Amino acid sequence: MHREGHLDDVYWALRVGLGSTAFLAGLDKFTDLLTHWEKYLAPQVREKLPVSGKTFMYGVGVIEMLIGLGILSNKPRLASYAASAWLLSIAGNLALNGDYDIAVRDVNMAIAAYALARSEGRRRQSEEREYFAEDSALEAA
């Protein structure tokens, strides 16, 4: 139980940290309070966009807020996998733009999101085993 308690702490730290960061970064795409997000669009990406950089960033913001809410919801597994893929795509764009330091950070966050998705699967399996063990114990009594 002691080990499980530590794993639960890690699980919740990842879930709250990644979920709230994704949501707040998405929200900031509409205000640019943290940074001017368009500056991170690689020229190769910007020239292929069918919309302006600002409009594209609004779309990015909506996606990030949905992913953040998904991670903070009752079933964060799918949203965590989505966050991992999303962060890797952002890291690719950042590398094209020469923002290698930020790209590396986003790769690390992608790994953390992947770890969260994997731990969510294990957590659900553990909860199901506990439920069925309790159910069997009640039937035996």
N, C-alpha and C positions, 0 to 999 in steps of 0.2 A: 504493500500500500504506500510505503514511503516513497518508493521510486515513482509510482503512478502520480503521486502528488506533485513531484517535481516536473514530470512530463506535462501534467495539467497546467502548471504555471507557464511553461514554455509555450504550450498550445495557445493559451489565452493572450500571452504577450504578443505572439505572432499575429493572432487574429485581430486584436484591437489595434495594434500598431499598423499592420498592413491595410486593414479596412478603413481606419480613420485617415491614414495618409492618402490613400487612393481617393477617398471621397473629398477631402479638403483640397488636394491638388486639382481635382476635377472642377470643384467649385471656383477655385482661383482662376481657371481659364476664362471666367466671365468678368473678373475684376482686375486681374494682373497686379494684385497687391504684393505677392511674393516675388514675382519677376515678370518680365515681358516675354511670354511664352513663345511668341513667334520667332524670336531670335534663335531658338533651338531647332527650327526646321532647316534641314539640310537643303542647299540649293537644288540638288538633284530631285528631291522630293517636292519642294515648292513649285518647281516648273512643271511638274506633272499633275498638279492638283487642278480639278475642274472648278474649284472655288477659291476665294481669297484665303490667305493664311489665317486671318482672324476667324473667318467662318469655319475653317477646318478645325481650329483650336476649340471653337464652341462644341463641335461634334466630339472631339477628343474629351472635352470636359464632361459631356453627358455620359460617354462610355466609362470614364474613370469613376464618376459618381455611382453609376450602376454597379460596377465591379466592387467598389467600396461597400455599398449597401449589401451586395450579395455576400461578401466576406463576413459582414456583421450580422447577417440573417441566421435563421435556424439551420440552414444547409449550405455551409460555405465551401464545400468541396469543389463544385463546378466553377464558382467564381474565383477560387484560388488558382485553379489551373488556367483560367482565362487571364488572371492577373499575371501569372508567370509568362505566358505567351506574349501578352501585351507589353510587359516590361522588356522582354527580349527584343521585340520589334522597336521599341523606343530606343533601346541601347544601340541597335543597328543604325537608326537615324542619327543618333548622337555621334556615333563613330564616323559616319559620313561627313558630319559637320565639324569634325575635329575636336569634339568635346569628350575626349577619352576618359577624363576623370569622372565625369557624370555617368558615362556609359558603363564604366566598371561598377559604380554604385548601383545602377539599375540592374546589372547582371546579378549582383549579390541579392538585391531585393527579389528578383525573379526566382532565384534558388530558394529563398525564404518562403515565397508563395508556393512553390512546388512542395517544399517540406510541410507546409501547413495543409495542403491538399492531401498529401500522403498520410499525415498524422490524423486528419479528419476521418479518413477511411478506416484506419486502425481503431480510432476512438469509437466509431459507430459499431464496428465488429465487437469490441470489448463490451459495449453497452448491451448489445443483443445477447451475447453469451451470459452476461449477468442477469438479464431479464429472464432468459430461458432457464437458468440455474435456479433462480428464485421461484419461477413457475413450477419447476419439477419438484422443488423442496415442498412447496405448498400442496401439490398433488400427493406426495408421499405421506404427508402428515395427516 
